[in-house]
């Protein structure tokens, strides 16, 4: 015997009202999700490439959140509406739970990478075009997705990092960069004359329009950093715009060499010093964290 044809008149008024309420709640939840994701996206504050890339990444994050949230809302609405048609959702829910557990175990690394990618974009840790250091990897961010970060290192090689493996990142393209230049003066040379010569070099570099635009603070002569039998080590500190520290260090060393030759002050070395780490409680700790280049 053939099954009776489905007729809309079989739906009671209460069932129809419940279905309409489910659809209305799903629609309102979707609109609220849309408003929240639109709130995440802010127009670029400048016309620079980095600012525009940051805006684009936030738009990508908002789009992924909206798509995932929409699928979740539709799924919940469907599961809520199925009992109104006489279907039991218990087997479906049990099967979905088992599938979720299996998928979670199989793709836990992928999920970790994606979550880390969300946090990197949301917290604005770095964007494409910026120079960062992640562990031993140092380079410019060439490509970024929610799963991975691709760097171009100084040798031109592409280094791919899973976002979930990034525990600590140093952004070298934000605010300012700092460097130290150590000048080693021979033991027989007067320290005061060498310090005065360094002050002249620092003031000339600050007054040079070609280089003043790259400076944030300094150069500042800090004084005598160390004393040895071979002579005294004098230290100069300077803060520059991001990615300009190497250029400023080269020019500063060149000017120091010329000034000391002009005033006949004998040098034993001019070195750039980079402080690695944060331990600065004693002179011994500082010396233990010096890397000379």
N, C-alpha and C positions, 0 to 999 in steps of 0.2 A: 504494500500500500504506500503510495507516494506521500512524502511529508507535506504538511500544509504550507502554503506559500506564506512568506513573512509579510506581515501587515503592520504599518506604523500605528494602527489603532490599538495594537496590543500594548503599547507603552502607556502605563498609567501617568497621570499628571505629575505625581510625586517624583517618578523616575525621570521624566523630562526636565523637571525643575532642577533635580540633582545634577543631571548632565550639563545643563546650562550653567549652573554654579561652578562646576569643575572647569568648563571652558573659560568662564569669566576669570576665575582665579589664575588659570594658566596664562591667560592674556595679560592680566595685571602683573603677574610675576615676571613675564617676559619684558614688559615695558619698564618695570623697575630695574631689571638687569641691564637693559639698554641705557637707561639714565646713568647707572653707576659706571658702566664701562666708558660712556662718553665723558664722564667727569674725570676719568684717568687721563684722557688725552688733552694736553694743553698746547696751544700754538707755540711754535718756536719763538724764543725771546730775541733771536737775532737771525740775520740772513746767512750766517756761517754754515758751512757744510756739516760740522759736528752737531750744531743745534738742530738742523733739519733732520739729521740721522737719528738724533735722540727722539724727536717727535715721531718719526716713522716707526721706530722700535716700539714706542708706547702705543701707537695705533695698531701695530701687529699684536701686541699683548692684549689690548682691548678686544680685538677681533677674535682671538683665540678664546678668551674668557667668555665672550658673548656666544660663540658657537657651541662651546662645551656646556654652558649653562642652559642654552635653548634645548639641546638634546636631553639634558637631565630633566628639565621642566616637562617636556613632551612625554618622556618616559614615565614620570610620576603621574601625569594626567591620564595616560593610557591605562596604567595599572589601576588607578582609582576608578576609571570608567568601566573597565571590563566586568566587574561584578554586577553592574546595572544591566548587562546583556546576558547575565546568567552564567558567566564563565568564572571558574575558581582560579584565583591568582596564586594560591599556595604552591602548586607545583612549579609555576613559572618563577616565583620568587625564590624557591629553593634552588632551581636550576641556575638562575642568575647569580645567586650567592656563591654556588660552587664554581661557576665560570669566573666570577670576579676574583675568588681566592686563587684559582689556578693561574689566571692572567697576572695577578699581582706578584706571585712567586716567579713567574717566567720573565716578567718585564720590570722587576723592581729597580734594576740599574737604569733603565730607560726612564721610569717614572721619577727617580731621583734626579736624573739629568734635567728633565723638563721642569721640575719644581725649582731646581737651582737656577735654571735659565729665567724663570719667572721672577725670582728674587733679584737676580742681577739687573734685569730691566727695571723692575719696580723700584729698587733702591738706587738706580742710576750709578752703578759701580763703574762702568765703562761703556763706551760706544765704539762703533766702527771708526777707525782713523786715529784712535788714541794709542799711546805707547804704554804697555803694562809689563809687569814682571810677576810671573806665577811660578813660584819655586825657582828652578834653574832656568826656566823658559823666559826669555826677554824678547819683546818684539812689538810690532804695530798690529793692532787688531784689523784684519782684512775682511773677515766674515764672521757673522754671529747669528746663531739660531738658538731656539730654546734648548737644544740638545748639545750643541758644541760651540767652541770658540776657536777660531783659526788665526794664528799669529804668523807674521812674516818676520823672522829674526834677522840679525845683522848680517848673516851670511847669505841671506836671500832664500832660505829654506822655509817651507810652510810647516808650521807646528800645529797639530790638531789636539785640542784639550777637551775632554768631556766635562761639561759644566758641573756634574756631580763630584768630580775629582778636585775642583778648585776649592781649596780651604782658605787660602789667604792670597790676596791680590794687591799689588802696589801699583797705583795709577800714577804714571810719571808725566801726565799731560794736564794736570789740574793745578790751578792757582800759581805756584812758583816752584822753582828747583833751586837747590843749594849746593855749593861746592866749596872746597877749601884748597888753597894752593900753598904748599910749604916751600919756603926758600931756605936753603942751607948755605950759611955764610961761613967762610973760613975762620979758624980760631983767632988769627992775628988781625982780623978786620974789626973795627969798632961797631958795636951793635947799634948804638944810637944813630950813626950815619946810615946804616942799612935800613933802620926803621923809617928815617926821614925820606930816604929814596923810595921806599915802598909807599909812603903817604903821597909823594908826588905822582907816582904811577897811578894810584887809586883816584886821585883828584882829576888827573888828565883823562882817565877812562870815563869818569862820570860826566865830564864836560864835553866829551866828544859826541856830537849829535848822531853819529853813525852807530854808536854803541849804547848811548844812554837809553834808547827806546827798548833795548833788550834787558835792561837792569830793573830789578824791583827794589833792591836794597844793597848798598855798598858800591864798590868793594870797601871793606873795613879791615884795617890792620889790627889784628888781635894782640900781637906782641910776640914774646919769646915763648915758643911751644916746648922746646927741649934744649938741653945743653949736653954736649959730648966733648971728648978730647979733640975731635976734628973740627968743632965749631958749634955755632948756634943755629937752631931751626926756628924760623920766623913764620907765622901763619897769617894768611889773608883769607877772609870770608867774603862771599858774594852770593846774593840771591838774584836769580834771573827769571825770565819768562820760561814756561815749560818748553823743553827741547832746545833751549838756547845755551845751556850750561857748557856744553862742549866747545861751542864757538867762542864764548866769553873766556873760557879757561885757556884756549890756545892764544887768544889775543893778549890776555893778561900775562902769560908766560913770555911772550915775545917782547912786550913792553918792559917787563922786569929785566930781561936779559940786556936789552939796549940801554936802559937807565943805569944798570950797574956797571956796564962796560964804559959808559960815558963818565961816571964818577969814580972809576977804577976801584970798585969794590969786588973782590974776588969771591966767586961762588963755588960751592962744591956740588950743587944740584938744585933744580927747581922741579917740584913734583906736585901733581894733583893728588889729593887724599880724599877718599870717600869713607865716611863713617858707616859701618855696617852693624846693625843691631841697635839696641836701646840702652844697654848697660853703660852708664856714665857716672857712677857713684864715686869712682876713684880714678887716679891717673893710670894705675895699672890696668884697670878694666878698659879704659879708653884705648890704651896702647895695644891691648889684645884684640881690638875690633877695628884696626886700621888696615885697609887694603890699598896699597900704593899702585898708581897707574903711571 
